[in-house]
Amino acid sequence: MSSTLDLAKQLIARRSLTPMDDGCLDIIGARLAPLDFNLEKMRHSEVENLWARRGDAAPVVCFAGHTDVVPTGPVNQWDSDPFKPSVRDGMLYGRGAADMKGSIAAFVCASEKFITRYPQHTGSIALLLTSDEEGIAVDGTVRVVEALQARGERLDYCIVGEPTCVNKLGDTIKNGRRGSLSGTLTVKGVQGHIAYPHLVKNPIHLAAPAIAELAATVWDEGNEYFPPTSWQVSNIRGGTGATNVVPGTVEILFNFRHSTASTPESLQTRVHAILDRHGLEYDLLWEMSGKPYLTPRGDLVDAVAAAIKRVAGIETELSTSGGTSDGRFIADICPQVIELGPLNATIHKLNECVAVADLDALSEIYYQTLVELLGEA
């Protein structure tokens, strides 16, 4: 059994349902301590976080990830216990195998190999781990980043171990993510009997032309790395449930997934201008759940792409698709952030799994990246 597979199995055996860590960080800390990492537990509310760093010089290469996992769903529909890791036909099964305990095991084993071969390496190696990524993500990575900011610590390069690959290990690197900006719009009218339209103001009718304009608006054209910003309605709530009552208000929930071609402020300004132009009486509450970030081609992307080429024999593709990740927080203290992990085909599904061979290959990619960025001349 490879050391990466062994560690992945140890982590999967922990029932670390978000936001619980269930001892995963202690297992990892026990591997890092003999390598002269300084281990710093940062607990916030019920969330366990770990900041581990070896060295005090720049550049700082950080591996980031989460030990928490999503619920299993119906356990009787799994082919094996989701918290009893099982290897069948070259695949490791268990909750978190791909998202993302396999990546964490690969981080640790890559660091062990690198430090053994380059004990006097330049710069620093760090791991930023949390148990609050699959949940509301308010006491995890964001708290560690705030603590590091407060004492002036910055990172130079960060690899987040999210499962990014589509068909083959290494085929996709996420070099950014779109931002997520949500709004709760309440359009006001006058409630009354549906048979007396002259005595009511139907907020649904009033809002409809504005919704149509918002849906048809071209917010930006995107750029080299991002598709155009999109605006989508997710929920509309209005009415009393009766068929003969015009509602007094209608609530519309919407979301922007936006590129770096637009700022949250510019999008908010344009939405208000459209609503005002339609003469609506309304309240609008905004929530920014994720800022966009982008790492253009440079030292980190080039190093990871070269490592993938050597290990997997393929040219990787850059992508900014998908939802948000903890990279959005880390980008505040790190100019170059990418995501690279195993295939994402089974994440959050029944019978989540990862190829055993991919675990070792992923660890080797991480190792080769460390050699490129921190190895001796």
Residue pairs with C-beta under 8 A, 6 or more apart in sequence:
2 109
2 356
2 359
2 360
3 109
3 112
4 102
4 105
4 106
4 109
4 359
4 360
4 362
4 363
5 87
5 92
5 105
5 356
5 359
5 360
7 27
7 31
7 104
7 105
7 108
7 109
8 85
8 92
8 97
8 101
8 102
8 104
8 105
8 354
8 359
9 85
9 92
9 94
10 27
11 24
11 27
11 28
11 67
11 96
11 101
11 104
11 105
12 83
12 85
12 92
12 94
12 95
12 96
12 97
12 101
13 83
13 84
13 85
13 94
14 21
14 22
14 23
14 24
14 27
14 67
14 83
15 22
15 83
16 22
16 23
16 24
16 67
16 68
16 69
16 96
16 131
17 68
17 69
17 70
17 71
18 68
18 69
18 70
18 131
18 132
18 133
18 134
18 135
19 45
19 46
19 47
19 68
19 131
19 132
19 135
19 139
19 140
20 46
20 68
20 131
21 47
21 48
21 67
21 68
21 131
24 67
24 101
24 104
24 131
25 41
25 48
25 49
25 50
25 67
25 129
25 131
28 50
28 52
28 67
28 104
28 108
28 127
28 129
29 39
29 50
29 52
31 108
31 112
32 39
32 52
32 54
32 108
32 111
32 127
33 39
35 54
35 111
35 112
35 115
36 54
36 115
37 52
37 53
37 54
37 125
37 127
38 52
38 53
38 54
39 50
39 51
39 52
40 50
40 51
40 52
40 53
41 48
41 49
41 50
42 49
42 50
42 51
42 143
42 144
42 147
43 49
44 139
44 140
44 143
45 139
46 139
47 130
47 131
47 132
47 139
47 140
47 143
48 67
48 130
48 131
49 128
49 129
49 130
49 131
49 132
49 139
49 140
49 141
49 143
49 144
50 127
50 128
50 129
50 130
51 126
51 127
51 128
51 144
51 147
51 148
52 126
52 127
52 128
52 129
53 60
53 124
53 125
53 126
53 127
54 111
54 115
54 124
54 125
54 126
55 121
55 123
55 124
55 125
56 124
57 122
57 123
57 124
58 123
58 124
58 156
59 122
59 123
59 124
59 156
59 157
59 373
59 374
60 123
60 124
60 125
60 126
60 154
60 155
60 156
60 157
61 123
61 124
61 125
61 126
61 155
61 156
61 157
61 158
61 159
61 369
61 370
61 373
61 374
62 125
62 126
62 127
62 128
62 155
62 157
62 158
62 159
62 330
62 334
63 107
63 111
63 125
63 126
63 127
63 128
63 158
63 159
63 161
63 366
64 127
64 128
64 129
64 141
64 158
64 159
64 160
64 161
64 326
64 327
64 330
65 100
65 103
65 104
65 107
65 127
65 128
65 129
65 130
65 133
65 160
65 161
65 162
66 100
66 129
66 130
66 131
66 132
66 133
66 134
66 140
66 141
66 326
67 96
67 101
67 104
67 129
67 130
67 131
68 130
68 131
68 132
68 133
68 134
68 135
69 95
69 96
69 99
69 101
69 134
70 95
70 99
70 134
70 348
72 78
72 82
72 83
72 95
72 350
73 350
74 350
75 81
75 82
77 350
78 93
78 350
78 351
79 88
79 93
79 351
80 86
80 88
80 93
80 94
82 93
82 94
82 95
82 352
83 94
83 95
84 94
85 92
85 93
85 94
85 97
86 92
86 93
86 94
87 93
87 356
90 355
90 356
90 357
91 353
91 354
91 355
91 356
92 102
92 353
92 354
92 355
92 356
92 359
93 351
93 352
93 353
94 101
94 352
94 353
95 352
96 102
96 352
97 346
97 352
97 353
97 354
98 163
98 341
98 342
98 343
98 344
98 346
98 347
98 352
98 353
98 354
99 162
99 163
99 341
99 344
99 347
99 348
99 352
100 161
100 162
100 163
100 341
102 341
102 342
102 354
102 358
102 359
102 362
103 161
103 162
103 163
103 341
103 342
103 362
104 129
104 161
105 359
105 363
106 161
106 359
106 362
106 363
106 366
107 127
107 161
107 363
107 366
108 127
109 363
110 363
110 364
110 366
110 367
110 370
111 125
111 127
111 366
111 370
113 363
113 367
114 121
114 125
114 367
114 370
114 371
114 374
114 375
115 121
115 125
118 370
118 371
118 374
118 375
118 376
120 376
121 370
121 374
121 375
121 376
122 374
122 375
122 376
123 156
123 373
123 374
125 370
125 374
126 155
128 141
128 144
128 158
128 330
130 140
130 141
130 144
130 326
131 140
132 138
132 139
132 140
132 141
133 140
133 141
133 325
133 326
137 326
140 326
141 326
141 329
141 330
142 326
142 329
145 329
145 330
145 332
145 333
148 154
148 155
148 333
149 332
149 333
153 333
154 333
154 334
155 330
155 333
155 334
156 334
156 335
156 336
157 299
157 300
157 303
157 334
157 336
157 337
157 373
158 300
158 327
158 330
158 334
158 336
158 337
158 338
159 300
159 304
159 338
159 339
159 340
159 366
159 369
160 174
160 325
160 326
160 327
160 330
160 337
160 338
160 339
160 340
160 341
161 339
161 340
161 341
162 174
162 325
162 327
162 339
162 340
162 341
163 341
163 342
163 343
163 344
163 347
164 172
164 173
164 174
164 319
164 339
164 340
164 341
164 344
165 171
165 172
165 340
165 341
165 342
165 343
165 344
166 172
166 343
166 344
166 345
167 343
168 312
168 314
168 343
169 312
169 342
169 343
169 355
169 358
169 361
169 362
170 308
170 311
170 312
170 314
170 316
170 340
170 361
170 365
171 314
171 316
171 317
172 316
172 317
172 318
172 319
173 301
173 304
173 305
173 308
173 316
173 317
173 318
173 319
173 338
173 339
173 340
174 318
174 319
174 320
174 321
174 322
174 325
174 327
174 338
174 339
174 340
175 225
175 294
175 295
175 296
175 301
175 318
175 319
175 320
175 338
175 339
176 225
176 226
176 260
176 292
176 293
176 294
176 295
176 320
176 327
177 290
177 292
177 293
177 320
177 322
177 323
177 324
177 325
177 327
177 328
178 226
178 229
178 257
178 258
178 259
178 290
178 292
178 320
178 324
179 256
179 257
179 258
179 259
179 264
179 288
179 290
179 291
179 292
179 328
180 255
180 256
180 257
180 258
180 288
180 289
180 290
180 323
180 324
181 255
181 256
181 258
181 264
181 267
181 268
181 286
181 287
181 288
181 289
182 253
182 254
182 255
182 256
182 286
182 287
182 288
182 289
183 253
183 254
183 255
183 271
183 284
183 285
183 286
183 287
184 251
184 252
184 253
184 284
184 285
184 287
185 207
185 251
185 252
185 253
185 254
185 275
185 282
185 283
185 284
186 249
186 250
186 251
186 252
186 282
186 283
186 284
187 203
187 204
187 206
187 207
187 249
187 250
187 252
187 280
187 281
187 282
188 203
188 248
188 249
188 280
188 281
188 282
188 283
189 200
189 201
189 202
189 203
189 204
189 206
189 246
189 247
189 248
189 249
189 250
190 199
190 200
190 201
190 246
190 248
191 200
191 240
191 245
191 246
191 247
191 248
192 199
192 200
192 245
192 246
193 199
193 200
193 244
193 245
193 246
194 200
194 243
194 244
194 245
194 246
195 244
197 246
200 246
201 246
202 246
202 247
203 238
203 247
203 248
203 249
203 250
204 236
204 238
204 247
204 250
206 278
206 280
207 250
207 252
207 280
209 278
210 274
210 275
210 278
210 280
211 233
211 252
213 274
213 278
214 231
214 254
214 271
214 274
215 231
215 233
217 231
217 270
217 274
218 228
219 228
219 229
219 230
219 231
219 256
219 258
219 262
219 267
219 270
220 228
220 229
220 258
220 259
220 261
220 262
221 228
221 261
222 228
222 229
222 259
222 261
223 259
223 260
223 261
225 259
225 260
225 294
225 296
225 318
225 320
226 259
226 260
226 261
226 292
226 294
226 320
227 259
227 320
227 321
228 259
228 261
229 256
229 257
229 258
229 259
229 261
229 262
229 267
230 256
230 257
230 258
231 254
231 255
231 256
232 254
232 255
232 257
233 252
233 253
233 254
234 253
234 254
234 255
235 251
235 252
235 253
236 250
236 251
236 252
236 253
237 250
237 251
237 252
237 253
238 247
238 249
238 250
238 251
239 245
239 247
240 247
256 267
258 264
258 267
258 292
259 292
259 320
260 292
260 293
260 294
264 286
264 288
264 291
268 286
271 284
272 284
275 282
275 284
289 324
290 324
290 328
291 328
291 331
292 328
293 327
293 328
293 331
293 337
294 320
295 301
295 335
295 336
295 337
295 338
297 318
298 336
299 336
299 373
300 336
300 337
300 338
300 373
301 318
301 336
301 338
303 369
303 372
303 373
304 316
304 338
304 340
304 365
304 369
305 315
305 316
306 368
306 372
307 364
307 365
307 366
307 367
307 368
307 369
307 372
308 314
308 316
308 340
308 365
309 315
309 316
310 368
311 361
311 364
311 365
311 368
312 361
312 365
325 339
327 337
327 338
327 339
330 337
331 337
340 362
340 365
341 362
342 354
342 355
342 358
342 359
342 362
343 354
343 355
343 358
346 352
346 353
346 354
